[in-house]
Amino acid sequence: MRAVVQRVSSAAVSVDGAAVGSIGPGLVVLLGVAQADTEADAAWTASKIATLRVFDDGGGKMNLSVVDTRGAVLLVSQFTLLADCSRGRRPSFTRAAPPDVGRELCDRVGELLRRDGLAVETGRFGAHMALSLVNDGPVTIVLDSAEGRR
């Protein structure tokens, strides 16, 4: 599972011009699910997102998590994070999970984040989405469960 996590002041996602999710301060998470991903990858990824210390404390150091700040998460599925661009000019997406598996594990990450007490908004799985955000910092972190769970 690969996630691009961005600290934001606000963010919104829409489908066909209609808003489907929006948050104030918190994290935007673009989430790609790989063929080999399991429930364990979803659990590792959700835990890492919830506890990642990327928010400033009173001293200006990144010492607080989204749980600590009572921020929100905008979770958007993005299979293109699994693109293989090693050959040719057209990306290959063969490493991405099939849609039913991708949807299930993406939903699972959202459920686990909610269990941690977070407000979670989502995009619409499989839809063409427009995402707008105000990056705060900017702070952008890439997580990969295959590397993190070794």
C-alpha positions in Angstrom: 0.0 0.0 0.0 1.4 3.3 -1.0 0.2 6.6 0.6 1.1 10.2 -0.1 0.2 12.2 3.0 0.0 16.0 2.8 -0.6 18.3 5.8 -3.3 20.8 4.8 -5.2 23.8 6.0 -8.2 22.7 4.0 -9.1 20.3 1.2 -12.1 19.2 -0.9 -12.8 16.6 -3.5 -15.6 16.7 -6.0 -17.1 14.4 -8.7 -18.9 15.9 -11.7 -18.7 19.3 -10.1 -20.4 18.2 -6.8 -18.5 18.1 -3.6 -18.3 14.6 -2.1 -15.8 15.3 0.8 -14.1 18.3 2.4 -12.0 18.9 5.6 -10.5 21.8 7.4 -7.0 21.4 9.0 -5.7 17.8 8.8 -4.3 15.4 6.2 -5.0 14.6 2.6 -4.1 11.0 2.0 -3.8 9.7 -1.6 -3.9 5.9 -1.3 -2.8 3.3 -3.8 -3.5 -0.4 -3.1 -1.2 -3.0 -4.6 -2.1 -6.6 -5.6 -0.2 -8.1 -2.8 -1.7 -5.9 -0.1 -3.6 -7.4 2.8 -5.5 -6.4 5.9 -2.1 -6.1 7.7 -1.0 -3.5 5.1 -4.2 -1.5 5.8 -3.7 -1.7 9.5 0.0 -0.6 9.3 -0.9 2.3 6.9 -3.9 3.5 9.0 -1.8 3.4 12.2 1.1 5.3 10.6 -1.3 8.0 9.2 -3.0 8.5 12.6 0.3 8.7 14.5 2.6 10.5 12.1 4.0 13.5 13.9 3.8 16.2 11.2 2.0 19.0 13.1 3.7 21.7 15.0 3.7 21.7 18.8 3.8 25.0 20.8 7.6 25.2 20.2 7.3 25.0 16.4 8.6 21.4 16.1 6.7 18.7 14.2 5.7 16.7 17.3 2.0 16.2 17.1 -0.2 13.8 15.1 -3.5 14.4 13.4 -5.1 12.6 16.4 -3.3 14.9 18.8 -4.5 18.0 16.9 -8.1 16.6 16.4 -7.6 17.2 12.7 -9.5 15.4 9.9 -8.4 13.1 7.1 -9.5 13.3 3.4 -8.8 9.9 2.0 -8.7 9.6 -1.8 -8.1 6.3 -3.6 -5.5 6.7 -6.3 -4.3 3.5 -8.1 -1.9 5.6 -10.2 0.5 5.6 -7.2 1.3 2.0 -8.2 2.4 3.1 -11.7 5.5 1.3 -13.2 7.2 3.8 -15.5 10.4 1.8 -15.9 9.8 0.9 -19.6 8.5 3.0 -22.4 6.4 6.2 -22.0 3.1 4.8 -21.0 2.8 3.8 -17.3 1.8 0.3 -16.5 -0.7 -0.3 -13.6 -0.4 -4.1 -13.4 0.9 -3.8 -9.8 -2.4 -2.1 -8.7 -5.0 -4.3 -6.9 -8.2 -5.2 -8.8 -11.0 -2.7 -8.1 -12.9 -4.9 -5.7 -9.8 -5.5 -3.6 -8.7 -1.9 -3.8 -12.1 -0.6 -2.7 -12.2 -3.1 0.2 -8.8 -2.2 1.5 -9.2 1.5 1.0 -12.5 1.4 2.9 -10.7 -0.6 5.6 -8.1 2.2 6.1 -10.9 4.7 6.5 -12.7 2.5 9.0 -9.5 2.1 11.1 -8.8 5.8 11.0 -12.4 6.4 12.3 -11.7 3.9 15.1 -8.8 6.2 16.1 -11.4 9.0 16.6 -10.6 10.8 13.4 -13.2 12.5 11.2 -12.6 10.9 7.8 -14.0 12.2 4.5 -13.5 10.3 1.2 -13.5 10.7 -2.5 -15.6 8.3 -4.6 -13.7 5.1 -5.5 -13.2 4.7 -9.3 -14.6 8.1 -10.2 -12.8 10.9 -12.0 -12.3 13.3 -9.1 -11.1 16.9 -8.8 -9.1 17.6 -5.6 -8.3 21.0 -4.3 -6.2 21.6 -1.2 -4.2 24.2 0.6 -0.9 22.6 1.5 0.4 23.6 4.9 4.1 23.9 5.0 4.2 22.2 2.6 4.6 18.9 4.3 4.4 15.8 2.1 5.3 12.3 3.3 5.3 9.1 1.3 4.5 5.8 3.1 4.9 2.3 1.7 3.6 -0.6 3.7 5.9 -3.0 1.9 8.9 -1.1 3.1 7.5 -0.2 6.5 6.5 -3.7 7.6 9.9 -5.3 6.9 
